[in-house]
Amino acid sequence: MCFLENMIEMDKAYMLISCEIGEEQSLYSQLKEIPEVKDCMITYGSYDVVAEFVTDTPSQMNQVIISKIRKLQKIRSTITLRVIN
């Protein structure tokens, strides 16, 4: 039996987040408290924070995006990149 056959399919996404000026560290700390967020980085450029998150199902992914991340204070905009492999 192949190792890959035993792997559970999980939904994974990256979110590019723009926040209010000076709020990067606060947003980073809030994101790290969300269990589904597996990694988080403060960045320079068009986006202030990049978060990687994983869920068991597509519906859980939607709930994390809508109910947990987008409701955080000081976020100006987000772009979500859902991984397909």
LINGICOR-V194573 format. One line per field, one symbol per residue. phi: phi as a letter, one per 30 degrees, with the letter a starting at -180 (. if undefined). psi: psi as a letter, one per 30 degrees, with the letter a starting at -180 (. if undefined). burial: + if it has 16 or more other C-alpha atoms within 10 Angstrom, else -. A space follows every 50 residues. Layout:
phi=???
psi=???
burial=???
This chain:
phi=.deddddddbdbacbcbcbdeicedddeddddddeddcaabdbckdbcbb ccbbbdbdddedddddccdddddidcabbccddcc
psi=kkefffkkklkklkkkkklkkggeeeeeeeeffjefjflkkklkafkekk kklkleleeeeeeeeefeeffklgkellkkjkkf.
burial=----------+++++++++----+--++--+----++--++-----++++ +++++-----+--++---+----++--+---+---
